[in-house]
Amino acid sequence: MKDKKFGKGEIIARYSVPVTVLKWRDERNVTMVSTYHSADTQRVSNKGKETEKPLRMIDYNHNMGGVNLKDQLLHIYMVEKKKMTKRYLKLFKRLLNSTVPHWYVVYQQVVGRNIQ
């Protein structure tokens, strides 16, 4: 795709079965690759304005909250901050960082209260 300037709300899509690449202009250019979504759009209302938004962007925004929450919970307790040369240690610490928030959520659901 050429880097041409286009206005807010415009979409450029290219297909190569089963992959769809979509470039959409909101505040900035957003490029997304998907094997699930097509270039379909849906009319949404935001702050009293009606706009067309790609379905894949709506799905992304709807499901992104869990990842943002995980990143917020882990930011303070990040184990892999130090630079490492051994890949197996880096992998172990990354897996540890991913499982800790999941344990916390399971604990909250089982006990029914937050850790103080």
Secondary structure, 3 states (H helix, E strand, C coil): CCCCCCCCCCEEEEEECCEEEEEEECCCEEEEEECCCCCCEEEEEECCEEEEEEHHHHHHHHHCHHHHHHHHHHHCCCCCCCCCCCHHHHHHHHHHHHHHHHHHHHHHHHHCCCCC
